[in-house]
Amino acid sequence: MLSKTGYLMDDFSPADCYLYAVLLWLPNFNIDISRWPVLDAFMKNMFNKKSVQQAIEAERNTKEC
């Protein structure tokens, strides 16, 4: 489905947000996502979403306790 629609379901869903978050962990395990072009394209698409950029910025501005 991801290769057809760009999302895990027919359209953008919470599952896509979760997949994006989990795939962000891959560099911590020295896993290069470019080995999987569909996942690489998914990550680039998600990163370019305005809502994702806003979430990243909000997290960046969060102070640790």
C-alpha positions as CSV (number, residue, x, y, z in Angstrom):
1,M,0.0,0.0,0.0
2,L,2.8,2.4,0.9
3,S,4.3,2.1,-2.6
4,K,0.8,2.8,-4.2
5,T,-0.6,5.6,-2.1
6,G,2.4,6.9,-0.2
7,Y,0.7,6.0,3.1
8,L,0.0,2.9,5.1
9,M,-3.7,3.1,4.5
10,D,-5.6,4.7,1.5
11,D,-4.9,8.1,3.0
12,F,-2.8,9.8,5.7
13,S,-3.6,8.3,9.1
14,P,-2.2,8.1,12.7
15,A,-0.4,4.9,11.6
16,D,1.8,7.0,9.3
17,C,2.7,9.3,12.1
18,Y,3.8,6.3,14.2
19,L,5.8,4.7,11.3
20,Y,7.5,8.1,10.8
21,A,8.5,8.3,14.5
22,V,9.8,4.7,14.5
23,L,11.7,5.1,11.3
24,L,13.4,8.1,12.8
25,W,15.2,5.7,15.2
26,L,17.0,3.8,12.4
27,P,20.1,6.0,12.4
28,N,20.6,5.2,16.1
29,F,21.1,1.6,14.9
30,N,23.2,2.5,11.9
31,I,20.5,1.4,9.5
32,D,20.5,3.3,6.2
33,I,16.9,3.8,5.1
34,S,18.0,4.5,1.5
35,R,18.2,0.7,1.1
36,W,14.4,0.8,0.9
37,P,13.3,3.4,-1.6
38,V,9.7,3.3,-0.7
39,L,10.4,4.0,3.0
40,D,12.9,6.7,2.0
41,A,10.3,8.4,-0.2
42,F,7.8,8.1,2.7
43,M,10.2,9.7,5.1
44,K,10.9,12.6,2.7
45,N,7.2,13.1,2.1
46,M,6.4,13.1,5.8
47,F,9.2,15.5,6.6
48,N,7.9,18.0,4.1
49,K,4.4,18.0,5.6
50,K,3.7,21.4,7.4
51,S,2.2,19.6,10.4
52,V,5.4,17.5,10.8
53,Q,7.6,20.6,10.6
54,Q,5.4,22.2,13.3
55,A,5.7,19.2,15.5
56,I,9.4,19.1,15.1
57,E,9.7,22.8,15.9
58,A,7.4,22.4,19.0
59,E,9.5,19.5,20.2
60,R,12.7,21.5,19.6
61,N,11.3,24.3,21.8
62,T,10.3,22.0,24.6
63,K,12.5,22.4,27.7
64,E,13.6,19.4,29.6
65,C,12.4,19.2,33.3
